[in-house]
Amino acid sequence: MSDILGNLLLSLGFGNDAEKINEINKTVNVSFSVLKKDIQFDNIDDLIKAFPSRDLLKIEIRDEIDNVICLDNKERNSVQQWKEQWDDFDSDDKLNVQVLIEKTIIDNKLSVYKLEAFNKHFLGLDIINMIKFIEDDINNGNQLVFELYDSDMLLATKTLAFKPVSNTSEFQKIDRKEKIKEVQKNSFAFWKGEYLPLPDDFHFIIDNQNNPYKEKFGIIETLLAIVCIADNVHFFDDKITCQIYGKRMSVIDVRFSELKYNETLFDIYTWIFTEGNIVDKISLARNLLSLHCRLILLQNIDEQTFLSIKANFAIYQKENVDKYIEIKNKLTEFLAKLVDDSKEVILGIVSDIGKNMVAFFSFVLTVFVTSIMSEKGLENIFTKEVTAFSDFFIVCSFVYIGVTWWITNFKIQKLRDSYETMKENNSFFKGTKEFDEIFDDSKVDNTILEIRRYRRVLFLIWFLVVISVLVIVEILSEYGVCKFIGSSIIELIRTILSIIGKINICK
């Protein structure tokens, strides 16, 4: 224990009047009068340097005609700078001394220099202001440590710790920010601040018999547990008004003067917000509490009520497990059907390619047979009519490719829609781990991606085959579209050149 403020005050000639020490949260103020001869001025520098750098210490020593010496721990004003003025004071001069400390929270640590003075203010706060005190200090952090400079007391809640500055022990932390988010999602408090503290902030996990905060922290813990369990809570100066929407709507006033520590309410809060499906648990708890509150005050709920809540939730879970198994079986069947349907889509494309090719080669074979049986034989098989019909057939093949592409798109979308419909029909447990586990979108997405990949390959092959047939027809036929276009272009060029020649002759 290092009572650095006590040692400093001793060097400044301060007596034992603890009433003059005011420590209010982030400010310490001590004012007193003393004779110059009672101050050990040369020792002050070393004592000032002992203060933590996160806090600003200011010392003013003023005589009766307002000559003043200002010292601080930021090395802007040291003892050496004021030595000459100090020597000008007479030993019997009466000096007014003020020690001011402005504390800052850094690395989740707040200094407490005089625990008795700190507690005098802190424990004198009413419930609302004590909650605000903790809210302002811990803000949106995960932990706050009160470093004690004049006490060996060791206490800790789940987020607050009171420990000697020499104690370097680390305490288990909770993810306070995440828990605040969960509470805010499931209940609403009309609170003037930004982050209403949690019951965990006031629940002691390291305790002792001389704990000065036990009674008030216990009451606040119970109050905040009620706030987190209820649907809506309005804060007033002397009470809260809770609304619980369960089997029946209950509007309950909880007066601070009637509040006592109730461990069961904290246990219910902890059970709700620890793992599992929070929405289901808090809904079931509200159902039962809304019924019990007709017979008993909410703040007096007992262990039997909590056991009843857990028993009902166990029954609810069993029903959900049965539904879970049923839905999982349905999804397994659906995925198996999805694989079968995807195979059908691919095989359908292959079948369409085959039909297209069979139809074309049947036509070509018919042309060959007809030509062989005719007088011309195999000479000039691709007549003008045959070529025209072949080109028409190829154009129809391209149209067929487009129609087949559209049909497969429709089938793929139908598979996706049937999956989404299944999800929608079972959205009653959406947002739970079970829902995410059953409806793993990646499985369906991967299957559909595989269908699309195979489709692209097959359609590319189909397209290239039709193009190849077109090229072969154009090569073998004298009446091909390409040759017709080519000859037309050549004829057009000749006509243009002829016109240009005639124009030149005229000139």
WOZI-V173234 format. One line per field, one symbol per residue. ss: DSSP state (@ for helix, = for strand, . for the rest). A space follows every 10 residues. Layout:
ss = ???
//
This chain:
ss = ...@@@@@@@ @......@@@ ====..==== =====@@@.. @@@@@@@@@. .....===== ==.....=== ==.......@ @@@@@@@@.. ...======= ==...=..== ==..@@@@@@ @@....@@@@ @@@@@@@@.. ...=====.. ....===..= ====...... .....@@@@@ @@@@@@.=== ........@@ @@.===.... ...@@@@@@@ @@@@@@@@@. .====...== =====...== =====@@@.. ..@@@@@@@@ @@.....@@@ @@@@@@@@@@ @@.....@@@ ..@@@@@@@@ @@@@@@@@@@ @@@@@@@@@@ @@@@@@@@@@ @@@@@@@@@@ @@@@@@@@@@ @@@@@@@@@@ @@@....... ...@@@@@@@ @@@@@@@@@@ @@@@@@@@@@ @@@@@@@@@@ @@@@@.@@@. ..@@@@@@.. @@@@@@@@@@ @@@@@@@@@@ @@@@@@@@@@ @@@@@@.... @@@@@@@@@@ @@@@@@@@@@ @@@@@@.
//
